[in-house]
Amino acid sequence: MSTAARQVSTAPKTSAVEADVSNETGGTDYLETLLGYNASRAAHTLVSNFLRGVGSFELRTVDFSVLSVIGHWPGVTSRQLCQQLNVLPPNMVVLLRELDKRGLIERQPHPTDRRAVGLLLSDSGKALMKKAEKAASAADLQGTAHLSAAERKTLARLLQKIYLKLRTD
């Protein structure tokens, strides 16, 4: 065997795994083309910030959502809440019972439908939501600090376009 042939055969071989490790993106090029992957990663970051923001108020995401809708739509019925938030009626009954026990909501007769009950935030519910919504907004800003206001608005609009379409199908 010639000297050149021996040098080639004794040269260290680089495995495919070693080549992948040296890739600058860490092998995520394909994953980063997938909207679901990117949405999941972004959601994890944003939801973590959100939960830190409202968690100190002993609110889960669904509790916060229900209270926010009630606060911004006084007199809303449980049926309307279910439709707006995509929550099943039996689950909404349990949620409202828990919020009522905490003294965060009040019920009142509906002005036009004798069978329905309108929901309002109690005074303590209003005070809690004022603080919780401020914390949620701050968490959103923290999670998207590298985006401009216009980019945040576009992102919100695009995400809504996806989930609002799903709700109408």
C-alpha positions, 0 to 999 in steps of 0.5 A: 500500500502506498504512503498516500493510501495509508495516510487516507485510511488512518485519517480520523473519520467524522461521523454524521452525528459529529457533523450535525453537532457542528451545525450552527442551528443545532439541527432545528432548521426543519422544525423552524419552518413549522408554524405549530413548532414555532407557535408552541415555543412562543406559547410556552414563553408567553404563557409562562410569563402570563402565569407568573403575572396572574398567578399571584392572584390565585387565578388560572388562565380560564379564571382570568379569562372568565373574570375579564369577559365579565368585567368588560361585558357586565350582565353577560350570561353563562351561555354567552361566556361559554360561546366566547371562551369555548368552554363547555357549559358543565365546566362553566357551571363549576368555574362560576360556582368557584368564582362566586364562592371567592366573592368575585362575581355577582348574579343579577336577573337578566333584563330581557330573559327571565330564565337567564342570569347576568353576571357582574364583577363584585367590588372585590372582583373589580379590584382584583381584575384591575391588578390582574389585568395590569399584571397580564399586560406587563407580562405580555410586554415582557414576553414580547419586549423585542417586538415593536408595538406594531409587530405585537398588534400584527401577531395578535391579529394573526393568532386571532385569525387562526383561532377565530376561524377554528371556532367558526368551523 
